[in-house]
């Protein structure tokens, strides 16, 4: 018994911070008192040394001097032993930290707790001294679904989704119409440029762009970029090389996967150009975390905006002030257009009702080559309208190795698959002359001879082709 007690006392000595209120095992290691000993009722009164073991006489428990009793411990002593051992374990397991203790493991080594909450969004990859975007104009990391905001109006008005202006208002980010004199100047200019007529003419393509921007979760201001760049003209060409609805430069277009060559220019195709523009704007928005900086980068280039953010020059709104004026005006133009659309009455204009707008729809062509003239005739569509939506196919001809998706007006019947298959199997029967066409080039493209072209179209050797002229490609 003494051996077990001494081992437990040794364990207690290994717990220097054990609470002082835990009794030591020495209180039960003395001689077993007799049944007549009154100290059983209150040991501290019968023998004062038990109340203070440090002052006790080792022989005071046995007047005969024979030493401690070797008798077996009583049940009460065993019970006290168990209680003391339990308190000992509690004290060692939950003792407070001591300055001499070894440092605890870092929290990162612990098993992470499971959670159903989304992790915080990553910080945009902008240089350390880049500006922090305005809270009023910052694009939310997880923009709430606009359909919940306008649910009542959508149920009451089924045409809500078809009006691109209604849908655009739900995704515009807090336009500030009193944001400086530059925005006010552009407001005045746009008010005087018949905005209602411009928006009505652009309605089908505006509906397509707004749908793509909304689906990508981007700020609605990006849907107004084609209004600034090309006035929603898919075949527009600018000075120094930009082309199409979004006015892509050739290198930028190729960098985003668009094909630009002698037979197909993806910048002039509404569908492929819009898809590439949404990808590009999404990348810029994720990079800078602010739609204004993303718009500046779209206009001036990502590298130039990054470089400007490393410099301290800022304007009143906190944006880089040493970028070109055309780039700084780019943001103000978008702000002004957003103000006109969100508050037409306050800006003294009346916008059209576009609830009958239908966005263009895609039609997948079968394998083969097609002439625009044949497609337009079979579909029952004017060739000019077909060319406007699909201008990427050069020379009014769809080659077998160019994109197969044709865009047609949304309110036009979808052509039967059998009709398209028949056109793909049949050789091209005619061609509308474009600027730069020659008999030699057309003969090579359609795999016929120059002499046959002259004979089928009754052309003398000195004939000069005129743009818009229709040529027969078969007898």
C-alpha positions in Angstrom: 0.0 0.0 0.0 2.8 2.4 0.9 4.4 1.7 -2.5 1.2 2.7 -4.3 0.9 5.8 -2.2 4.5 6.8 -2.8 4.0 6.4 -6.6 0.9 8.6 -6.5 2.7 11.2 -4.5 5.4 11.1 -7.1 2.8 11.9 -9.8 1.5 14.7 -7.7 5.0 16.1 -7.5 5.0 16.1 -11.3 2.1 18.5 -11.2 3.5 21.7 -9.7 0.4 23.7 -10.6 -2.0 21.4 -8.9 -4.7 23.4 -7.1 -3.9 23.8 -3.4 -7.3 22.5 -2.3 -6.6 18.9 -3.3 -5.6 16.9 -0.2 -2.3 15.0 -0.3 -2.1 11.3 0.3 -0.2 11.7 3.5 -3.4 12.1 5.4 -4.1 8.4 5.0 -0.6 7.1 5.3 -0.4 7.3 9.2 -1.3 4.6 11.7 -4.8 3.2 11.7 -6.6 4.7 14.6 -8.5 2.5 17.0 -12.2 2.3 17.1 -12.3 4.2 20.4 -10.0 6.9 19.2 -12.1 10.2 19.2 -9.8 11.4 16.3 -11.9 9.4 13.9 -14.7 12.0 14.2 -12.4 15.0 13.7 -8.7 14.0 13.1 -7.5 17.6 13.1 -8.7 18.1 16.7 -7.3 14.8 18.1 -3.9 15.3 16.7 -2.9 18.9 15.7 -0.1 17.7 13.7 -2.5 16.3 11.1 -3.9 19.8 10.4 -0.4 20.9 9.5 1.8 18.0 8.3 4.9 20.1 8.1 5.0 20.6 11.9 3.9 17.0 12.9 6.2 14.6 14.9 6.6 11.4 13.0 6.2 9.3 16.1 3.2 11.2 17.5 0.9 8.7 15.9 2.3 5.8 17.8 3.3 6.5 21.5 5.1 3.2 21.7 7.6 4.3 19.1 7.0 1.2 17.0 6.4 3.2 13.8 3.5 3.3 11.5 1.1 0.4 11.5 1.3 -2.2 8.7 -2.3 -3.2 9.0 -4.5 -3.3 5.9 -6.2 -0.1 5.0 -9.9 0.3 5.8 -12.6 0.7 3.2 -12.7 4.4 4.1 -9.0 4.8 3.3 -9.5 3.1 -0.1 -12.4 5.4 -0.9 -10.3 8.4 0.0 -7.5 7.0 -2.2 -9.8 6.7 -5.2 -11.1 10.3 -4.7 -7.6 11.7 -4.4 -6.4 9.9 -7.5 -9.3 11.3 -9.5 -8.6 14.8 -8.3 -5.0 14.3 -9.2 -5.8 13.4 -12.8 -8.1 16.4 -13.1 -5.5 18.8 -11.8 -2.8 17.5 -14.3 -5.2 17.4 -17.3 -6.5 20.9 -16.9 -3.9 22.9 -15.2 -3.2 26.4 -16.4 -0.2 27.1 -18.6 3.1 27.9 -16.9 5.7 30.3 -18.4 8.2 27.4 -18.3 5.9 25.1 -20.3 6.8 24.4 -24.0 4.9 26.5 -26.5 1.7 25.1 -27.9 1.4 23.9 -31.5 0.1 26.6 -33.9 -3.5 26.5 -34.8 -2.8 25.7 -38.4 -1.7 22.2 -37.4 -5.1 21.4 -35.9 -7.8 19.8 -38.0 -9.9 22.5 -39.5 -13.5 22.6 -38.4 -16.1 21.8 -41.0 -18.3 24.7 -42.1 -21.1 25.3 -44.6 -20.2 28.9 -45.1 -18.4 30.0 -48.3 -14.8 31.0 -47.9 -14.0 34.7 -48.2 -13.4 35.9 -51.7 -9.8 36.2 -52.9 -8.3 39.7 -52.9 -8.0 41.0 -56.5 -4.5 40.9 -57.9 -3.8 44.6 -57.9 -0.6 46.2 -56.8 -0.2 47.1 -53.1 -0.6 50.8 -53.6 -3.6 50.5 -55.9 -6.7 52.5 -54.9 -9.5 51.0 -52.9 -12.7 51.2 -54.9 -15.6 53.3 -53.7 -18.0 51.3 -51.6 -20.9 52.9 -53.4 -19.6 51.8 -56.8 -17.7 48.6 -56.1 -19.0 45.5 -57.7 -20.2 43.1 -55.0 -18.3 39.9 -54.8 -21.5 37.9 -54.8 -24.1 40.2 -56.4 -27.6 39.3 -55.3 -29.9 37.8 -57.9 -31.7 40.8 -59.5 -34.7 38.5 -60.2 -35.5 38.6 -56.5 -35.4 42.4 -56.5 -37.9 42.9 -59.3 -39.9 39.7 -58.9 -43.2 41.5 -58.4 -42.9 43.6 -61.5 -41.8 40.6 -63.5 -44.8 38.6 -62.5 -47.2 41.6 -63.2 -45.5 42.4 -66.5 -44.3 39.3 -68.5 -42.6 41.6 -71.0 -40.2 42.8 -68.3 -37.5 40.3 -69.4 -37.9 41.3 -73.0 -37.3 45.0 -72.4 -33.5 45.4 -72.3 -33.7 48.7 -70.6 -35.7 47.3 -67.7 -33.2 44.4 -67.3 -30.3 46.8 -67.6 -31.5 49.0 -64.7 -31.5 46.0 -62.4 -27.7 45.3 -62.9 -26.4 48.9 -63.1 -24.2 49.6 -60.1 -25.3 52.7 -58.2 -24.8 55.4 -60.9 -23.8 58.8 -59.4 -25.2 61.5 -61.7 -23.5 64.4 -59.8 -20.0 63.0 -60.0 -18.2 66.1 -61.3 -18.4 68.5 -64.2 -17.1 65.9 -66.7 -20.0 63.6 -66.2 -22.4 66.6 -66.5 -20.8 67.6 -69.8 -21.4 64.1 -71.2 -25.0 64.1 -69.9 -25.7 67.3 -71.8 -24.0 65.9 -75.0 -25.9 62.6 -74.9 -29.2 64.3 -74.2 -28.8 66.2 -77.4 -27.9 63.1 -79.5 -31.5 61.6 -79.7 -30.8 58.8 -77.1 -34.3 57.4 -77.6 -33.7 56.8 -81.3 -30.3 55.3 -80.8 -31.5 52.9 -78.2 -34.5 51.9 -80.3 -32.2 51.1 -83.2 -29.8 49.1 -81.0 -32.6 47.3 -79.1 -32.1 43.7 -80.4 -28.3 43.8 -80.0 -28.6 45.6 -76.7 -30.9 42.8 -75.5 -28.3 40.2 -76.5 -25.4 42.1 -74.7 -27.4 42.7 -71.5 -28.3 39.1 -71.3 -24.7 38.0 -71.7 -23.5 40.6 -69.1 -26.2 39.6 -66.7 -25.5 36.0 -67.1 -21.8 36.6 -66.3 -22.6 38.5 -63.1 -20.8 41.7 -64.3 -21.8 45.3 -63.7 -24.4 46.6 -66.1 -22.2 49.5 -67.1 -20.3 47.0 -69.3 -23.4 46.5 -71.5 -23.1 50.2 -72.5 -19.6 49.9 -73.9 -20.8 49.0 -77.4 -22.9 52.2 -77.4 -19.7 54.2 -76.9 -17.4 52.1 -79.1 -19.5 51.5 -82.2 -23.1 52.8 -81.5 -24.0 49.1 -81.7 -22.9 48.8 -85.3 -21.4 45.3 -85.8 -19.5 46.2 -89.0 -18.0 49.4 -87.7 -14.3 50.0 -88.3 -12.2 52.6 -86.5 -9.0 54.3 -87.2 -5.8 52.4 -86.6 -7.4 48.9 -86.7 -10.3 48.4 -84.2 -13.3 46.7 -85.7 -16.7 45.4 -84.8 -19.3 45.9 -82.1 -16.7 46.0 -79.4 -13.9 47.6 -81.4 -11.3 45.0 -80.8 -7.8 45.5 -82.0 -6.5 42.4 -84.0 -3.9 41.4 -81.4 -6.4 41.7 -78.5 -9.0 39.7 -80.4 -6.5 36.9 -81.1 -5.4 37.0 -77.5 -8.9 36.1 -76.5 -9.4 33.3 -78.9 -11.0 35.1 -81.9 -10.0 34.1 -85.3 -8.9 37.0 -87.5 -7.7 36.0 -91.0 -8.5 36.4 -94.7 -11.6 34.3 -94.5 -13.1 35.0 -91.1 -12.8 38.0 -88.8 -14.4 37.2 -85.4 -14.5 40.8 -84.4 -17.2 41.4 -87.0 -19.4 38.5 -85.8 -21.8 39.7 -83.1 -21.9 36.4 -81.3 -18.2 35.5 -81.2 -17.1 39.1 -80.5 -19.6 39.5 -77.6 -18.4 36.2 -76.0 -14.8 37.3 -76.2 -15.6 40.8 -74.8 -17.5 39.3 -71.8 -14.5 37.1 -71.1 -12.1 40.0 -71.4 -14.2 42.3 -69.1 -14.7 39.5 -66.6 -10.9 39.1 -66.4 -10.3 42.8 -65.9 -13.0 43.1 -63.3 -11.6 40.2 -61.3 -8.1 41.7 -61.6 -8.9 45.3 -60.5 -12.1 44.7 -58.3 -13.6 48.0 -59.6 -15.7 48.4 -62.7 -14.2 51.9 -63.3 -10.6 50.5 -63.4 -11.8 47.6 -65.5 -13.3 50.0 -68.0 -10.1 52.1 -68.1 -8.1 48.9 -68.8 -10.5 47.9 -71.6 -9.9 51.3 -73.2 -6.2 51.9 -72.5 -4.8 48.4 -71.8 -4.3 46.4 -68.6 -0.6 47.1 -68.4 -1.0 50.8 -68.7 -3.6 50.9 -65.8 -1.4 48.7 -63.6 1.5 51.1 -64.2 -0.7 54.1 -63.3 -1.8 52.5 -60.1 1.9 52.3 -59.0 2.2 56.0 -59.2 0.7 58.4 -56.6 -1.2 60.7 -59.0 -5.0 60.6 -58.2 -8.0 62.6 -59.2 -10.9 63.7 -56.9 -12.6 60.3 -57.1 -9.4 58.4 -56.3 -8.7 57.1 -59.9 -5.3 57.5 -61.6 -5.1 61.0 -63.0 -2.1 60.6 -65.3 -3.9 58.3 -67.8 -4.8 59.8 -71.2 -7.9 62.1 -71.2 -9.8 59.7 -73.5 -9.4 57.0 -71.0 -10.5 59.1 -68.0 -13.5 60.3 -70.1 -14.4 56.7 -70.9 -15.6 56.1 -67.3 -17.5 59.5 -67.3 -19.3 58.5 -70.5 -20.4 55.2 -69.0 -21.6 57.1 -65.9 -23.5 59.6 -67.9 -25.3 56.9 -70.0 -26.2 55.0 -66.8 -27.7 58.1 -65.4 -29.8 58.7 -68.5 -31.2 55.1 -68.4 -31.9 55.0 -64.7 -33.4 58.5 -64.4 -34.7 59.6 -67.8 -37.3 61.9 -66.3 -34.8 63.7 -64.1 -32.6 64.2 -67.1 -35.3 65.6 -69.3 -35.6 62.8 -71.8 -38.1 60.1 -72.7 -36.9 56.6 -73.4 -38.7 54.2 -75.8 -40.8 51.2 -74.7 -38.7 48.2 -75.8 -41.0 45.5 -74.4 -41.4 44.0 -77.8 -37.7 43.5 -78.3 -36.4 40.1 -79.3 -32.7 39.3 -79.2 -31.1 37.6 -82.2 -31.0 33.8 -81.9 -28.3 31.3 -83.1 -28.8 28.6 -85.7 -26.3 25.8 -86.0 -25.4 25.1 -89.6 -24.6 21.6 -90.8 -21.2 20.7 -92.3 -20.4 22.3 -95.6 -20.0 25.7 -97.2 -22.7 28.3 -97.8 -23.2 31.4 -99.8 -24.9 34.3 -98.0 -27.2 34.9 -101.0 -28.4 31.3 -101.0 -28.9 31.3 -97.2 -30.8 34.5 -97.3 -33.1 33.3 -100.1 -33.8 29.9 -98.4 -34.4 31.5 -95.0 -36.5 34.3 -96.4 -34.2 37.0 -95.0 -32.7 40.1 -96.5 -29.0 39.5 -97.2 -28.1 42.8 -95.7 -29.6 41.9 -92.3 -27.9 38.5 -92.4 -24.6 40.1 -93.2 -24.9 42.6 -90.4 -25.2 39.9 -87.8 -22.6 37.6 -89.3 -20.1 39.9 -90.8 -17.2 37.8 -89.7 -17.6 35.6 -92.7 -15.8 37.5 -95.4 -16.8 37.7 -99.0 -20.4 36.7 -98.1 -19.4 33.1 -98.0 -19.3 30.6 -95.1 -16.4 28.2 -95.6 -16.5 24.7 -94.2 -13.8 25.4 -91.7 -15.2 28.6 -90.2 -17.6 28.9 -87.2 -20.9 27.0 -87.8 -23.2 29.2 -85.8 -25.3 31.6 -87.7 -27.1 34.5 -86.0 -30.6 35.4 -87.3 -33.2 38.0 -86.0 -35.0 36.6 -83.0 -38.5 37.2 -84.5 -37.7 35.3 -87.7 -38.7 31.7 -88.1 -36.0 29.2 -87.5 -35.2 27.5 -90.9 -35.9 23.7 -91.0 -32.8 21.5 -90.7 -33.6 19.8 -94.0 -33.5 23.1 -95.8 -30.1 23.9 -94.4 -28.8 20.4 -95.1 -29.9 20.8 -98.8 -28.1 24.1 -99.1 -24.9 22.6 -97.6 -24.9 19.8 -100.1 -25.6 22.0 -103.1 -22.8 24.1 -104.6 -23.1 27.9 -104.3 -25.2 29.3 -107.1 -24.5 33.0 -106.8 -22.3 35.6 -105.2 -22.8 39.2 -104.2 -19.8 41.3 -105.2 -17.9 43.0 -102.4 -15.3 45.7 -102.6 -12.0 44.2 -103.7 -13.5 41.1 -105.4 -12.1 40.0 -108.7 -13.1 37.3 -111.2 -9.8 35.5 -110.6 -10.3 35.4 -106.8 -13.9 34.3 -107.1 -13.0 31.6 -109.6 -10.4 30.2 -107.2 -12.8 30.3 -104.2 -15.7 28.5 -106.0 -13.4 26.2 -108.0 -14.6 27.3 -111.4 -12.8 28.9 -114.3 -12.7 32.6 -115.1 -14.0 31.8 -118.6 -17.1 30.1 -117.1 -17.8 33.0 -114.8 -17.7 35.4 -117.8 -19.9 33.1 -119.9 -22.5 32.5 -117.2 -22.8 36.2 -116.4 -22.2 37.5 -120.0 -19.2 39.6 -119.0 -16.8 41.0 -121.6 -13.1 40.7 -120.9 -13.0 44.4 -120.0 -15.9 44.2 -117.5 -15.3 45.8 -114.1 -17.2 44.2 -111.1 -19.4 46.6 -109.1 -20.1 46.1 -105.3 -23.5 44.7 -104.9 -23.5 43.0 -108.3 -24.9 39.4 -108.3 -22.8 36.8 -110.2 -24.0 33.4 -111.2 -21.7 30.5 -110.2 -23.4 27.8 -112.3 -25.0 27.6 -115.8 
